[in-house]
Amino acid sequence: MKVLLLLGFIATALTAGPSAFDGAKVYRLKPQYEGHVEAIKNLASIIQVDFWSPDNEEMVAAHTNVDIHVSAEQAPLLETLLQQSGMEHEVLIEDLQSAMKNQFDNKQRSTAGYNYEKYNTFEKIEAWTASITAENPNLVSRSQIGSSFEGRPMYLLKLGKRTGSSKPAIFVDCGIHAREWISPAFCQWFVKEAVTTYGSDAEMTRLLDNMDVFVLPVFNVDGYAYTWSKDRMWRKTRSKNSGTTCIGTDPNRNFNAGWCIIGASNKPCSDTYCGSKAESEVEVKAVADFIRANRSIIKAYLTVHSYSQLLLFPYSYTTALAAQHSELMDFWFPESVNQVAQGMTADIHIGGDSVLYVENHLKYSGIDHSIFIDNLQDQIKSQFDRVLRSAEVYDYEKYNDWDKIVSWTEHIAATFPSLVTRTEIGKTFEGNPIYLLKVGSRQDQSKPAVFMDCGIHAREWISPAFCQWFVKEATNTYGSDNLMTTLLDNLVFYVVPVLNVDGYIYTWTNDRLWRKNRSKHPSSSCLGVDLNRNFDAGWCKLGSSKNPCDETFCGSEVESELEVKALANFIRTHSDIKLYLTIHAYAQVVIVPYCYDYKTTPHCNELNEIAKGATHALASLYNTKYNYGPGATVLYQAFVTLATNDAYGKGALVLGTSLRNHRTSRKLVIMVSPQVSEPMRAVLQKIFDEVRLVDVLDSGDSAHLALMQRPELGVTLTKLHCWTLTHYSKCVFMDADTMVLSNIDELFEREELSAAPDPGWPDCFNSGLFVFRPSNETYNKLLQFASEKGSFDGGDQGILNSFFSNWATADIQKHLPFIYNLSSIAIYSYLPAFKQYGAEAKVIHFLGAVKPWNCRYDSKTKRVTGDSQDPPLLHPEFLNMWWDISMSIQPLLAEHGVVIHSEPVCQSDEASEAVSRIHVGAPPPPPPMSSAERKQKWEQGQADYMGADSFDNIQKKLDAYLK
């Protein structure tokens, strides 16, 4: 029954006044910032707003569409608000009354039989429950489980073949919210489909033979009747509430499960009023009593609602996950969705019917995306093309099913008996053979061996195709290609073309995207184990799951899977194996041990050199660039930075490029606020592995920020979002005004929170660079701490130093050397130290309001010019280095229409100055100090060591005097 749920919301009542909703409109609002959210909430407090999605104003959030209905009288006020706020919006329904009228037809299409294609009054539904029971006595029975507040009966239908014994049951309710007419219509349609297809439809017959389905066609009978007689938009029950004239309770929020928590209101006039107490409503009490009495057989509870296209499972009243969360996910969604983590870059496929909805959702949620495959079916169809180009020749340029691969292994061994032998090393869970090919000349001689497996993950078809191609190339070029001849004369290759045979077959017959094997788990209905995570090597550690429904399920124990056991036994009995290669998709990565631990092997450097050579060889062929390194570091660690506007985006581009230039093996991630333009985000995606949109967090602490004369630093609290990057195990945060001078991957050996001392107060760390471990728990604690304690400097550095308050004294290993955060100020405040140690600097940090992108760069002389009156601010050598990198990415910026505006001199960021000018609490600049006052300060030990009295300035004075 393909009916838009929206229709259920706009169908009208028989006796509703013809002009009850004349001129009323339904709007879709698209709040992008907290200011928009507050505007919507303020509007709801001024006028009557009927929230369709979400349920009330308290649930409104940025980047989430808000659908509301307002009357004709209130529409102009809403339009004014939208115009003033600049909030994006659209009108979904121009005239609600007309839409309702168009959706209602009082005449049935046929006078014979009950009309399932129109909405029916409660009286008609009541009569229908009696007739459907009488017409199908072997499948349907009717009982009354209670009465409503106004005395109407609550009828329940029991569907299922009568067997004389107890069967598992599903409970389904419809019409819990009165105005959602599509919901009772669905229950009626389902019952009709069940009784008319039983015996002819195998699936429905099996369902009703083995289960009972309890169906409550109309839960909120009083409210439903009221929508037909008085108010089409009524939602609640019709019970009276003491102490108020407001009628009704939201029965969906009256159950004794998270009563009156998230999404519920304790105000009787609200549409989401939870009632005076749990189960205060007689309708809710009746349903709850029935479920408690039948708890032993009811295995699932389905409640049917509108509006929205959502499948919801527990919980709605808390962010905690249900005990069966993964199994529920597995039931409702494809397995590939289970692994999507917050913030990670994900490649997904969607059905054609959902394309428009998904594209709109991505757009209005601010999720950066691109289309890799425009028509997946065409791609899959081409993969399933089984017509060989030649009847006699095996087709290596097409994917081949398991039966063809089996025949090929036999044929290749028979064709090249001196180079290839085939053996069976074991059986799969479903009894399929696991074949191994031994490839090499002089097979009777003992030689070092390389073991290679393909197809360990079923859906990675390119992997078995590679193994077949390799064997073909080896046998066809032996004797003509010197390198291949040398390899096969001196080495043996053990090749398993398909390890996960059962899963591979399943991708051809049932689910193209299946990944695991097909074994059963005794305590779960979820099938399969990730064979790659079932070996006795770091079993079930980093990157694995113990949940049978997860795609990375490691199995019930080490080598629990027959396929893994067979392979492991073969390797244990063959001491000639010197190297193990496993071929995967998707990604361009050459991984060396380990993936499950951050430790490195004794031969890590040698392996990295081999991997490096492999990546260069791959790049030389098709210019396909591969990353390489230990799996745990390549896959699960990242450098992170933040850009809150396009200016800092320029700095981030230089930082990212400098990290790339010095060959970091870690991922690069940048968090961007909505103020970063789309063209800049497009450029950032060329440098960074992940570009993540985050909301702006602002301390609003004008007093402390004024002391620093840096009012713009309030928004730096936004960097706290870095702790939400939980798909990484360890990260290094770097401000966008930093630049790397050499490889700094060794920082990942440090623990949270490692940072360098701040030059202004060494017992505090500078938050421009720090090592941390992402954690939602830490993130929430930081937000709570910021809310309760605030920041002593108004920015992130004050909060982080207060939160990690033992940094100065607890563990000296967390004190990074100053070379990891060398500031431009420090260069001038202690020149001898810089001359001694400056060459060892690894990270330069352009502290202060003046940034490199605020300066003028002469592309002809390749020099930066600045304000000579302020030499301590920036070091010209590092400025030139920054601009050298910046100019190297200028073509990329130009390609996307991003232009770097250089200034006549180095000066403060325009945003900083603009905020400073309007900042109410900012102190005026200090007046010039006279010579007498300066002398007095010296005598009192209050010299300005960081400014006019710095070592460099004193040296200049002495030089001038001696001349």
N, C-alpha and C positions, 0 to 999 in steps of 0.2 A: 504494500500500500504506500505508494510514493506520494505523500501529501506534505507540502511545506508546513512546518510547524507554525509559521507565521499565520496561516489561515485560521488556526485554532484560536488565535488571539483576537482576530478581527471579525469573526462571524458574529452576527447580531442577534438580538432577541425578538421574539414574535411581537411582544407588546411594548417593547421599548419605544419611547417617544421618537418620532421621526427626526427631530432636531436635537436629540440628546447630546450628540457629539459633532454637531455642525461646525465646520471650520477647525475642529481639533486636529492637531498635527502630531506626527511621530518623528522625532529627530534622532539622528545618530551623531553623538558628540565624540570627538577624538582628542581627549586631553593628552598633552605631551609633557607637561611640567606640573610640579606641585601647585603652582599658581592657578593653573586650569582646574585642578582638583578642588582647591579651596573655593573657586568661583562657583562650581557646580553645587558644592555643599551649601554655600551661602544662598544660592538661588532657592534650594530646597527648603531653607529655613524661612524664606520670604513668601513664596507662593506654593500652591499645591502642585507637586510634581509626581507623576505616576511613573515609577521606575519599572521598565520592562527587563532591562539587563544592565547592571546587576540588580539585586532585589531592593537595595536601599542605598542612600547616599553614603553611609559609612563604608560601603564596600567599593566605592569608586576609587580607582587607582590610575596613575599615569600610564600611558601607552596601552590602555585597555578601552575598547569602545564602550560608550554608555548610550543605551537606547531609552528614550523617555517619551511620554505622551503628555502634552500640555493642551489646555483648552484654547479656544480661539481668542479669548480675552487675555490669556497669559502669553500667547505666542509673541506679541511685539516686545514684551519685556525680555523674553529669552533672546530674541534677535538682537536687541541692544547689547545684552551681556556678551553675546558671541562676537559682535563687532568690536566691542571695547577690548575684549581679551585676546582677539586674534585667533581664537580656537577654531581649528578645522572642524567642519561639520557637513552634514547633508540631511535633506528631508526624505525620510523613507516613505512616509504616507502623507500626502498633501491635505487630504480631507478624510479623516477617519470615519465619519458618518457614511460617506459615499462608499468607502472600501467595505464597511460592514454590510451595507445594503446590497452591494454587488455579490458578496459572498453568501448571502442568505436567499434560499429559494424555498418558499413555503409549500410548493407543489412537488410531490414525489414524482420521479420519472416513471414509476410503475405503481399502479394501485394494488398489485398483487405482491405480497411479501413485505418483510421488514426492510426499510431502506438504510443500507449501511453506508451510503455515499452522501448522506446528509446528517446534520446534527439533529439529535432527537431530544425532546423534553424528558424530564425525569419520569413522568407518568408513562410515556412510551417505553422508556428503558425498563421500568418496573414490569410492565406487561411482557416485554421481550424476554426478561429473565425467566418468567413462568413458561412461555411458549417454547423457548430453546431447550428447557429441561424436559418438557413433555414430549418434544419431538425426538430427543436423543437420550432416552432413559438409561442406556447402557454406558454412556460416556459422560453425562452431565447430571449433577444433583445440585439443588438450591437450598440454602439455609439462611436464616436471619441471625447475624452475630450481634446485633444491637439496634438501638434506635438513636436518632439524632436529637439535638437540643429541642427542635420543634416537633419531635415525635415521628419523624419519617423512618421507615424501615431501612436497615443497611443489609442488602442482600449480597451473599457470597456464592459464587458458582465454583463447584469442584469438578474439574475436567480430568478424565483418565479412565482407562479400561478397568472395570471392576474385576478384581482378582480374588477378593476375599482375604487378602493379606495386606499388611502395611507396606507402603512404598515411599521412597524419598519424594519430597514435595518442594515446589517453588511457589512463593506467595507473590502475587502481582496486584498492586493497587493502582487505580486511575482516578483522576478528578479530585485529588487532595486539595488543589487550588481551584476554586470555583470557576474562574474565567477561562481556564485552560481547556476549552471544549474538545480540542483534538485528543486529549488524553482519554476521556471516556469513550470517544469514537474508536480509538485504537483498541481498547479492551473488547469492545463489541466485535470489531473486525477480527481480532485474534481468535475469539471463541468461534465465530463463524467459520474461519479458515480451518480451525482444529477439527470441528465436527464434520465439515464437508470434504476434507481431504484425508481423513482417517480411513485407512484401508487401501487408498490409491497412492498416497505419497509415503514412500518408505521411511523418510526421516520423521514425519509427523506420527506415523504409526508406531515407530520404535519409541518415540518420546512418550506417547500416551500409554503404551504397553508397560513401560518401565518406571514412569513417574506420574505423580498427580500434580496438577496446577490449580492452585486456589486463586480465583480472579474476583476482585472487588471492583465492579464496573464504575461505581460512583462512591467515593469515600465521603466527600463533603457534600452530602445530599441537600442540606438546607441552603448552603451557599450557591450550589448549582441551580437550584430552583429560583433563587433570588436573581441570578444573572438573566433568567428568562423573563421574569416578571417586573423587575425594577431597574437594576444597574448592571449592564453588560460587563463592566470592568470590576465587579466585586470579586474579591480574592479569598477572604477569610471565612470562618464559620459564622453563624448568626447568634451566638451566645451573648448574654449580657455580662458586662464587666462592672463590678461594684465601684462606686466613686467616680464614674464617668459616664457620659452619654455615648461614648464610642463603642461600637458593637464589634464582636467577633475576635477570634484568635487565629493565628496562622497554625493550622494543625500540623504542618510539616515541621514546626519548631516547638511542638508541645510534647514530644516524646521524652522519655527519661534516658536520653543519650546525649550528653553534652548540652544539657538543657540551658537555653538562654546564654550561649557563649557567642562565638563568632557568627556574624550574619543575622543575629536575632536582636529584637528590641524589647525592652521592658516597658515601653510606652503603649498603652491600650489603643491609641489612635493610629499607630503605625501598622502598615501592611504586614510587617514581619513580627508582630507582637507574639511573644512566646507563651502568654497566658500567666495566670496568677501563680501557678505551680506546674510541675511536670504532670502530664496526663489529667489536667484540669478539665479538658474537653471530653464529653461522653463519647464522641466518635473515636478519638484517639484511644481512650480507655478500652473501648470495645475491640479495636484491632489489636492492641497490645495484649489484652487478655487472651484473645484467640491464639496469637503467636506463642505466648508463654505456655498455653495448654497443648500446643502441637510442636513444641520446640524440638522434640526428639526426631521429627521427620522433616521439618522445614529446613532445607539446606541453602536456600537463597531467597532474598527478598528484592523484588524489582518494583520500583515506583516510577510511573511514567509521567513526564512533565513536558511543558513547553514554557518559555520559548528559548531557542538556541539549539545548535547542533553539538551536543555534548554527551559523552558517556562518563558518568561520574561514579566513583566507588569510594568507600570510606577513606578518610573522613572529610566532612565539610566544615565541622566545627573546630577542628584543630589541624595544625600542620604535621602532627605526628602520623606515622605510617601504620597501617593495619598490619597485623601479624602475617597475613597472607598477601601482602602488597605485591610481591613479585609474581605470585600466581594469578592475582587479579589482572595485573598488567599483561601477563602472558595470555590470559583469556580474551581480553578486549583488544589487544594490539598485536601487530606483527613483532616477532622476536627481535628484529633489528632495532626497534624503538627502545627496548629496555636499556640499552647501553648509552643512550644520549644523556650526557651530564650537563649541568648548568654551565653555560658559557662556552662549551667546547664547539669547535667547528664540526658540523655534522653533514654528511651526505645522505639524503633520504630520497625515497621515491613515493609518489602519491598517485591515487587513482584519478582518471580523467574527470570524474564528476566533482572532484574536490579542488581542482586547479584554481578556479577563480576565488574560492573561499580562502585557500591557503595563501595565494598571492596577496589578497587584501589584508589578511592577518599579518603577514610578514611586513607589508608596507606600513601598516599603522602601528605595529609593534616596534618599528625601527630596527628590524633584524636585517643585517646585510646579507644578501644572497645572490646567487647566479644560477642559471639553468645549465647543467652539464649535458643532459640528454633530453631533447625536446619531445621525443616519442619513444618511450621505453619498449613498447610492444614491437615496434619495428626493429629495435636493436635485438631483442630476445628472439624474434622471428628469424633474423639473420643468423643468430647463433645456433638455432635449431635446424638450419639448412643441412639436410642429410644427403643431398644429391652430390655425389663425388664428381670431381672434374674429369676423372678418368675411371672407367669401370675397373681397371686392373690396378690402379695406384691408390695407396692410402693417402687420404687428404690431410696433410699437416697444417693446412691453412684454415681449417674449420674445427670447431669443437666437436669431439666425438663422444658418443654415449659409451657406457661401460662395456656393453657387449662388443662393440667395435674395438675398444682398447684391448680387451682380452684376446680377441682374434689377432690384433696387431702384435701383441707380445709373443704369441706363438709363431706368427709369420716372420717377425724380425729375427727371432732366434734360429728358425729353420733356414732363413736366407743367408745369415752370416754365422755359421756354426763355429768358426775359428775365433770370432770376436764376441759373440753373445750367447749366454746360457740363461734359461729361465727356471726359477724355482719358486715354490709356494712356501712362504715363511709362516703362514697362519691363516685363521679364519676370522671373519668379522662377527659382530653380534647376530646378524641375520644369516650367517653361514656362507657369505661370499668369500672367495679365495683372495688372499693378499699376495700378489705376484711381485717378485724381485728379479730384475735383470742384472746380470754380471757382465760388464762391458770392459774388454781389454784383450790384448794379444797374449799369446803364450799363457793360457789360463791355468795350465798345470803348475806354473811356477809361483812361488810366494813373492808377492810384491806389496808395497804400501797401497792402502786403499782409501778412497773417498766415498763416503756414504751420502746419498742424496734422496730426500723424500719430497714428493709433490702431492698436492691435494689433501693435506691434513685438515684444511677447512673446506667443506663441501662446495660452497658457492664460488670459490676462487678458481674458476675453470681455467684461467690462464696458466695456473700452476701445473696441472697435468699436461696441458698442451706444451709447456716448456720442456718437461721431461721427455716427452715423445720427440720433440724437435731436436733436443740434445743427442738422443740416441741415434736419430736419423743422421745428423751431421757427423757424429763420431764414426758411424759405419760407412757412410758414403765418402768421407774425405780421408779415411785411413789409407796411407800409401801414397796419396797425392799432396796432402798438406803436411808439411814438415812438423809443425807444432803439434797437431793432433796425433800424428804418428808417434812422436816422441812421448806424448802423454800416455797413449794406450800401450806402448812398449814398456813403460816404466811404472805405470800405475794401473790399479783396477778401480772401476767405478761401480758401486752397488746402487742401482736406481730403482726406487719404488714409484712407479708411475702414478698410482692412486693409493694413498694410505687409507683415507676415510671412504671406503667403497660404498657402504650403505648410505651415507649422507650424499655422496655424489649421485647415486642412482635416484635418490629422493628429489634432488634438484632438477632432474630431468622429468620426473613423473608427477610431482606434486607441488613443490615450493622451490622456485628458482633461487631464492635467497636463503635457503636453509644452510646452517653453518656447522653444527655439531654432528656427532654420530647419531645413531638411532636407538641407543640402548634405553632400557626402562629403569626408573628409579623407584624403589619400594615405597617411599613416603610422599611421592608427588606424581601428579598427572603429567608433569612436564617431562619431555623426552630429551635424551641426549646429553653428552659430555663434550666439552672442548678438549679434544685429544691433545692439543698443543700444551695444555695446562695439567695433564694427567701424569706426566713423567716424574720420576723420583729425583727431581732437581729443583729445589726451591718450591716444592709442591704447595700450591694454594697460598702463595705469598703475594707480592705486589702484582697487580693487574689481573688477579683471579678472584672468583667468587665461590662461596660455598652454597649458594642458592641454586637449586636444580633448574629454576626457570630462567636464570641468567645465561647469556650466550657465552660467558667466560667461566661457566661452572667447571670446577676442577675435578669433579667426581667424588664418590664416597670415600675413596682411599687412593693411595699411590698405586698406579698401574691397575686400577679397577677395570679398565677397558681392555677387551681382548686385542684390539688393534695395537694399542700401546704396548701391551705385554709381549706380543709377538715381535714387534720391532726391537724392544729393549733386550729381549732374549737373544736376538740375532746379533746385536751389537756387542753384548757381553761375551758371546762365544767367538768373536772375530777380533783378535788382538791386532790384526793388520790394519784396522781402521784408524787413520791418523786425522781425519777431518770429517765433520758432519755439516752438510749444507741442507737447509730446509727452505723451500721456495714458496713464497706467499704473494698475495695481493691484498689490499690495494695500498699504494703509497710508493714513493721513490726513496727507499731507505735500505742501506746495507748495515745490518745489525750484527754486532759481536757480543759475546757474553759480558754482563748478564742482563736479563730483562727483569728478574725477580729481586734483585739486590743492587745496591749502589756500589758494592765492592767491585773491583776490577780483577781480572785474571792475571796471573804472573806474566802472561804473554800479551798483555793488553796493547802495549806499544807496537809489537810486531803485527798483531791482528789489525790494529788501526791503520798501519802502513799498507797492509794488503787490501783492506777495505778502501783506503784512499786511492790506491792504484786501480781498483775495480771501478770506482766512481768516475775516475778520469777516462778510463777506457769506454765506459758507457756514454759519457758526455761527448767523446770524440766521434761516436758513431751517428747519433741522432740529436745531439745537443740536449739530451735529457739529463737533467741535473739531479743527482742523488745525494742525500745526506748520509752520514755514516757515524758510527760510534757505538758504545755500549747501550743496549736496549733501554735500560732503566733511565739513563740520562737523556738519550735522544727522544724517548717517548713521553717522559713524565716530569721533566724539569724545564723551567723557562725563565728568561729575563723578561721583566714586566716594566712598563712605563705608563705614563698618563699624559693626555693632552686635553685641556679644557677649552681650547680655542685653536684657530688655525696657526697663530703665532707659535704656540708650543708644539703644534703639529710639525712645524719646520724643524724645531729642535729635535723632536722625536725621530724624524727622518735621518738626521745626521747621526744621532745615537745609534739607531738600528743599523745604519750603513757601516758605522765604525765597528760594531760588533761583528757584522758579516765580514768586513775586511780582515779582521783578526781571527777569522775561522772559528767562531764559537760553534760548538756541537749542540747547543741547546735551542729550544724553541724561542721565538720572539713574539711577545704579546703586548699589545697596546690597548689600554682602556681609553675610550673617548667619550666626552660629554656631548649632549645634543648640539652644543654651540659649534662643534667642529663641522665644517661644511662637507657636503657630499663629495665634491671634487677632491678635497683633502683626504677624506676617508679612502677614496679610490686609490690615491697615491700610496697611502699608508699600507694598503693591502698588498702592494707590490714588494714592500720591504718586510712586513711583519707576517708571521704565520697566522696570527689571530688578531682581529680588530673587534673589540667588544664594546658595545654601547652601554654606558652606565649613567645613572642619575647623578646630578650634582649634589654634594653634601657641603653645606656652608656652616661654619661655626657661628656666624653672626656676632662674633665677639669684637665689637668695634674698639673697646677700651684698650685691650691688650695689643691688638693689631696697630693701634695708633702709636703705642710706645715704640714699636719697631719701624714706624713710618712705612709699613708695607700692608695697606688695607686689602690688597688683592689676595693675600695668602689665606683668607678664610676658606676659599673654595678648595684649598689643597686637602681638606678632609676627604675629598672625593677619592683620594688614593687608598682610603681604608677598604674600598671595594676589592682591592687586590687579594684580601683574605677569602673572598668568595670563589676564587679560581681553583676549586677543589678537585678538578680533573688533573691537576698537577700536584706532585708530592712535595716539591720544594722549589722555591723561586727566589730570584734576586730582583728587588725593586730598584729602579734607577730613575731619578728625575729626568725630565726631558731636556734640561739644560746641562746634562753631563755628556762627556765624550770619552770613548775608550781609546787608550794609547797602545794597548797590547792585549793579548788574550787573558781573560780573567775567569775562565771556567773553574779554576781552583776554588772560587768562592763557594761553590756548591758542596764543598767538603765541610763548611761551617754549619753551625746550628742556629736556630732561631733564638734570640734576635741578635744577629751579629751586625755591627755597624762601626763606623769610624768616629772618633771624638769630634765634637763641633769646635771650630777654632775660637768661637766666642766664649765657650765655657766647656772645657774638656771633660768635666764630669757628666755632661750630657752628650748623647750621640747626635750626629747630623742625620736627618731622615732622608737625605738625598740619595742614599744607597744603603740598603740593608737586606740581610738574608732572612727569609721567613718561610713558614710552612702554612699553606692555605688551610683554613678551617672555618666552617660556618659558625662553630661555637666561639672561636676567638673573635670573629667579626661581630657577632651579636654582643659579646662582652665589651668590645671596644665601643660600639654604639651606645650601650648602656652607660659605660664609663664617661663617654663624652657628654651624654645627656645629664648625668648627675654631677660630675666633677668639673666639666669644662676643660679648657686648655689654658695653661699659664702664659702662652704667647699668642693665643687665638688661632693657631694653625695646627697642622697635623704633628709637627715636631714636639709641641708641648704635650699633646695627648699621649703620643707614643712613649715619650720619656717618663711620663707619670705612670702609664700603664705597665711598662717594663722598667719599673723603678729601681730594680736591683742591678741594672746593667753596669753601673759604675763599680760595683763591689763584688758581684757574685762570681763571675767566670771571666778571667782575663782572656780566654780563648775567643770570646765573643767581641773583643776589642780589635777591630780591623786596623792594620797599619794605615797611616795617613795617606800613603801613596794610592789607596783605593778611593780617596775622596779629597783630592788636592784642590783647594779653593784658590780662586784668583787673589783673594785678599791675603791669604797666608803667604803667597809668593813675595809680597812686598813688606809684610810685617816682620819677617825674619829672613832676610836675603841670604845670609851665610848658609843657613840650613838648606835653602832651596838650591844654592850653588853646589852643595855637598851631595844632596839626595834627589834633586829634581829629576835627574836622568832616569831614576827608577820609578817615576810616577806611572801609574797604570790607568787612572781615571782622573780627568780634570772636571771640576764642577764650577760652572760660571754662576757663583752666588751673587745675590743682590738684585736690584731692580733692573740693572742694565744687562741685556742679553746680547749674544753675538748677532742675532738677527735684527737688532736695533741699530747696527753700525753700517757704514758705507764701505762697500768693497769695490776696489778698482780692478776690474778684470784684466786690464792691460799690464799693470805693474804687479798684480796679484798681491796687493797690500790692503790692509784695513786701516782706515783713518778714523780717529776719534777725537774726543775733547781733551786737549793737552792740559787743561786745568785739573783734570781728575785722573792722573796716571795710575793710582792704586787699584782702580776698579777691574781692569781686564789686562791680561798679558798679551801683547801683540803676537807673540809666537804661536800661542794656542789659538788666538783669534784667527790667524791665517790658516792654521790647520783646520779649524772648524769650517771656514769658508771654502777651503779647497774641496772638502767633502760636499759641502752644500752646492757648489758649482757643478760637481760631478753628477748630481741628481737633478740639475736644472732641466735637462731635456724631458725627464719623466714628469716634472711639475708642469712644464709647458704643454706636454701632451694632454694633460687633464685640465688645462686652463687655470692652474694655480700659479700666481706670480709673487715672487719675493720682492717686497718693497724695501730698499735700503734707505737709511736716513742720512742727512747731511753730516751728522756726527753721532757718536755713540750716545744714546739717551735712554731714559727710562721707558719701559713699555707704555704705550699710549693708554692701555686699559688701566694700568696702575695709576698713571697721572690723573686720568679722568675721575677715578674713584677717590683719589686723594683730594681733589678739588671740592668734591661734594661731601667729603667725610666729616660729619658733625663733630666728632670727638677728637680729631687729629690735632696735636699740638703744633703751634707755629714753629718755623725753623729757628734754631738758636741764633742770637745776634752775633756779629763778628766779635772775637775776643781781642782785647787790647794786649799790648806787650806786657803791661804790669799784671793784668789778670792771668796771663799765661805763665808768667814767672811765679806768681803766687801758687798756681796749680802745681807747678813743678816742685816747689818747696814743700807742698802738702802731700807729695807722692801721688798726684792725680794727673800724670802725664797722659796725653792722648796717643798711646802706643800704637793704636790701630789706624791713626790718621795723620795729622800734621806732625806728630812727634815720632813717627815710625823711624826705624833704623835707616831706611833708604833716604828719607827726607833730611835726617840729621847729617848723614854722610854728604849729601849735596850741599848743605849749609857749610860744613867744614871745608869741602873742596873749594867753594866760592870764596870763603874767608882766606884760605891759604894762598889763593891766586892773587 
